[in-house]
Amino acid sequence: MTLTLGYVPGGTPAKWARIWAERQPEVPLQLHTVAAADAAAAVRAGTVDVALLRLPTDTTGLAVIPLYEETTVAVVPTDHVFAAVDAITAADLDGEPVLRPLDDVVEWADAPGVPVDHRPETTADAIELVAAGMGALVVPQSLARLYHRKDLTYRAITDAPTCPVALAFPDGQQPASVEEFIGIVRGRRAGSSRGQTEPAPKRSAREKTLAKQAARAAAGKVARKPGKTGRGRR
């Protein structure tokens, strides 16, 4: 028995994989890289049991847990003017040639910059063109780190839309292994269960009344002890 986790380029499942190995040593966790455009389909097809993917995407038939939002950055050569500042704005990209690969994952309507006519096949191909001075590349920060080169740098675009990342799995009843992995992602402690994280059932009116009576009786016993009322012994 195994559990297969698919993750898109830039995804970082290492922490979860480590915790899984500690808690479920008898169930190997297999990590499988999937293209951003194919991640949801891989879950539906059963190629992977769960997937760390980017939104928005078609999540028909899937349950989705939003995880975090990635900062959007511009990748440029180290001698570019952007390298002289800590961050840029969308307006700074006006008039700047911008590469947009076919596997682009940043959803940005009316994105600034002048699109380069040639659209590279992949982000990795686009990185090569950035290094050749053909233009800037707008990507989630994790992809900029994944394809880091000494001759390139990146700067956060402060007013750009963020890039959401989520965990997806088939909708409906889940195998115990998937439930356990979901718990790890959500930060559930070892040995806890979904039931333990749910709120305690509400008490009936009679149970509340009996609890109040018991509390009053206990308080009365304490008050009658010598030295507790402020009165001295006769």
C-alpha positions in Angstrom: 0.0 0.0 0.0 1.3 3.5 -0.9 0.1 7.1 -1.1 1.0 9.1 -4.1 1.3 12.9 -3.8 1.4 14.9 -7.0 2.8 18.4 -6.9 3.3 21.2 -9.4 6.8 22.7 -10.2 7.7 25.0 -7.3 5.6 23.1 -4.8 7.4 22.1 -1.6 6.0 19.0 -0.1 9.2 18.0 1.8 7.9 19.0 5.3 4.8 16.9 4.8 6.7 14.0 3.4 9.0 14.1 6.5 6.1 14.1 8.9 4.4 11.3 6.9 7.5 9.1 7.1 7.6 9.6 10.9 3.9 8.8 11.4 3.2 6.2 8.7 6.5 4.3 8.1 4.6 1.3 6.9 2.9 3.3 4.0 5.5 4.8 1.6 4.7 8.2 0.2 5.5 8.6 -3.4 6.1 12.1 -4.8 5.2 12.7 -8.4 5.8 16.0 -10.2 2.9 17.0 -12.5 2.5 19.9 -14.8 0.3 22.7 -13.5 -2.2 22.2 -16.3 -2.5 18.5 -15.6 -2.5 18.3 -11.8 -6.3 18.3 -11.3 -6.8 15.7 -14.1 -4.2 13.5 -12.5 -6.3 13.3 -9.3 -9.5 12.6 -11.3 -7.7 9.9 -13.2 -6.3 8.3 -10.1 -2.7 8.8 -11.2 -2.1 10.5 -7.9 -4.1 10.3 -4.7 -3.8 13.9 -3.7 -2.2 16.9 -5.4 -0.6 20.2 -4.5 -1.8 22.4 -7.3 -2.3 26.0 -8.4 -5.6 27.8 -8.7 -7.6 28.7 -10.6 -8.0 25.4 -12.5 -10.9 23.1 -13.3 -11.6 21.3 -10.0 -14.7 19.4 -11.1 -15.2 16.3 -9.0 -12.5 17.3 -6.5 -12.5 18.6 -2.9 -10.1 21.5 -2.5 -8.4 22.9 0.6 -6.8 26.4 0.0 -3.3 26.5 1.6 -1.5 29.8 0.9 -1.0 32.6 -1.6 2.3 33.0 -3.3 3.9 36.4 -4.1 4.2 37.2 -7.8 7.6 38.3 -9.0 9.4 39.5 -12.1 12.6 37.6 -13.1 15.2 39.8 -14.8 19.0 39.7 -15.5 21.2 40.8 -12.6 22.2 43.9 -14.5 18.6 45.1 -15.1 17.5 48.3 -13.5 15.0 46.4 -11.3 17.9 44.8 -9.5 18.7 48.2 -7.9 15.4 48.2 -5.9 13.8 45.8 -3.4 10.4 45.6 -5.1 8.6 47.0 -8.1 5.0 47.8 -9.0 2.9 46.9 -12.1 3.5 50.4 -13.5 7.3 49.7 -13.5 6.6 47.0 -16.1 4.9 49.4 -18.5 6.8 49.4 -21.8 9.0 46.4 -20.6 9.1 43.4 -22.9 7.6 40.5 -21.0 7.8 36.8 -21.8 4.7 34.6 -21.4 5.3 30.9 -21.7 2.6 28.5 -22.7 2.5 27.0 -19.2 2.1 30.4 -17.6 0.3 30.1 -14.2 -0.2 33.7 -13.2 -3.8 34.8 -13.7 -3.5 38.6 -14.4 -6.0 40.3 -16.6 -4.6 43.3 -18.4 -1.1 42.4 -17.2 1.4 45.2 -17.8 4.3 45.1 -20.1 4.7 44.5 -23.9 4.2 40.8 -24.7 7.1 39.2 -26.6 5.8 37.7 -29.8 7.5 34.4 -29.3 5.8 32.3 -26.5 8.3 29.7 -25.2 6.9 26.2 -24.5 7.7 26.1 -20.8 8.8 28.4 -17.9 12.2 26.7 -18.0 12.5 27.8 -21.7 11.4 31.3 -20.8 14.1 31.5 -18.1 16.7 30.9 -20.8 15.3 33.8 -22.8 15.3 36.1 -19.8 19.0 35.3 -19.4 19.5 36.2 -23.1 18.0 39.6 -22.5 14.7 39.0 -24.4 12.5 40.3 -21.6 11.2 39.9 -18.0 9.2 36.9 -16.8 6.4 37.1 -14.3 6.0 34.0 -12.2 5.1 32.9 -8.6 8.1 33.3 -6.3 8.6 29.5 -5.9 9.2 29.1 -9.6 11.7 32.0 -9.6 13.5 30.1 -6.8 13.2 26.7 -8.6 14.9 28.1 -11.8 17.4 30.3 -10.0 20.6 31.2 -11.9 23.5 33.3 -10.9 22.9 35.7 -13.8 19.3 36.3 -12.9 17.4 37.8 -10.0 13.8 38.6 -9.2 11.8 41.3 -7.5 8.3 41.1 -5.9 5.6 43.0 -7.8 3.8 44.6 -4.9 0.4 45.2 -6.6 0.3 42.0 -8.7 -2.3 39.3 -8.0 -1.1 36.5 -5.8 -0.9 32.9 -7.0 -3.1 30.6 -4.8 -1.9 27.1 -4.0 -4.3 24.3 -2.8 -4.5 20.6 -1.9 -6.9 18.6 -4.0 -8.3 15.1 -3.7 -11.4 13.2 -5.0 -14.6 14.5 -3.6 -16.5 12.1 -1.2 -15.4 9.5 1.3 -11.6 9.2 1.5 -9.3 6.2 2.3 -7.7 6.4 5.8 -4.3 7.2 4.2 -5.7 10.3 2.4 -7.5 11.4 5.6 -4.2 11.1 7.5 -2.3 13.1 4.9 -5.0 15.8 4.9 -4.6 16.0 8.7 -0.8 16.5 8.4 -1.3 19.3 5.9 -3.8 20.9 8.2 -1.4 20.7 11.1 -3.3 18.0 13.1 -1.1 16.4 15.8 -0.1 12.8 15.8 -2.8 10.6 17.4 -5.6 13.1 17.0 -8.6 12.3 14.9 -11.2 14.4 13.0 -13.6 13.7 15.8 -11.3 15.1 18.4 -11.1 18.4 16.6 -14.9 18.8 16.4 -16.6 20.9 19.1 -18.0 19.1 22.2 -21.7 18.3 22.0 -24.0 20.8 23.6 -25.4 19.9 27.1 -29.1 19.6 27.8 -30.9 22.1 30.1 -31.0 19.5 32.8 -27.3 18.8 32.6 -26.6 22.5 32.8 -28.8 22.8 35.9 -27.2 19.9 37.7 -23.7 21.3 36.9 -24.7 24.7 38.4 -26.1 23.0 41.6 -22.9 21.0 42.0 -20.8 24.2 41.6 -22.9 26.0 44.3 -22.6 23.1 46.7 -18.9 23.0 46.3 -18.6 26.7 46.8 -20.7 26.4 50.0 -18.4 23.8 51.5 -15.4 26.0 50.9 -17.1 29.0 52.5 -17.9 27.1 55.7 -14.3 26.1 56.4 -12.7 27.9 59.4 -10.7 30.9 58.4 -12.5 31.3 55.0 -15.3 33.6 56.2 -13.3 36.1 58.2 -14.8 35.1 61.5 -12.6 34.0 64.4 -13.3 31.0 66.6 -15.2 31.6 69.8 
